């Protein structure tokens, strides 16, 4: 899957939108043609997906809590 800029002048594929598409979403699966979106619809779709799934931060490979606890115990 990839998102790229449209090379031809087409309408946005969202129903009810009459803007010209600026971006296309290409897949290798079921769809035989690229899905085309205008900038406003792509932004709304991005915001809707962000509400459903947010990225999780990676865990630190270092255990700062245990390390700091040992240092404070040694000073006492």
C-alpha positions in Angstrom: 0.0 0.0 0.0 1.1 3.5 -0.7 -0.2 7.0 -0.9 1.0 9.2 -3.7 -0.1 12.3 -5.6 -2.6 11.9 -8.4 -1.2 12.3 -11.9 -4.6 12.8 -13.6 -7.5 15.1 -12.8 -10.2 13.0 -11.1 -13.0 13.6 -8.5 -12.7 12.6 -4.9 -14.1 9.0 -4.2 -15.8 10.0 -1.0 -19.6 10.1 -1.4 -20.9 13.7 -1.2 -17.6 15.3 -2.0 -17.2 17.1 -5.3 -13.6 18.3 -4.9 -10.8 17.3 -7.2 -8.6 14.5 -5.9 -5.0 15.3 -4.9 -3.9 12.0 -3.5 -4.4 8.4 -4.5 -4.3 5.2 -2.4 -2.9 2.3 -4.3 -3.2 -1.4 -3.2 -2.3 -4.7 -4.7 -5.4 -6.5 -3.6 -9.1 -6.5 -4.4 -9.4 -2.9 -5.8 -8.7 -2.7 -9.5 -8.2 1.1 -9.5 -6.6 3.5 -7.0 -8.9 5.2 -4.5 -8.6 9.0 -4.9 -9.0 11.6 -2.1 -9.0 15.3 -1.9 -6.9 17.0 0.8 -9.8 17.7 3.1 -11.2 14.1 3.0 -7.7 12.6 3.5 -7.3 14.8 6.6 -10.7 13.7 8.0 -9.9 10.1 7.3 -6.5 10.5 9.1 -8.2 12.0 12.1 -10.8 9.2 12.3 -8.2 6.5 12.1 -6.1 8.3 14.8 -9.0 8.0 17.2 -9.3 4.3 16.6 -5.6 3.4 16.9 -2.8 5.4 18.5 0.8 4.3 18.4 2.3 3.1 21.6 5.7 4.4 22.7 8.6 1.9 22.7 9.9 0.6 26.1 13.2 1.9 27.2 15.9 -0.8 27.2 17.3 0.7 30.4 15.8 0.2 33.8 16.2 3.7 35.3 14.0 3.1 38.3 16.1 0.2 39.6 19.4 1.9 38.8 18.4 5.1 40.7 17.1 3.1 43.6 20.5 1.3 44.0 22.4 4.6 43.8 20.3 6.2 46.5 20.7 3.2 48.8 24.5 3.2 48.4 24.7 6.9 49.4 22.9 6.2 52.7 
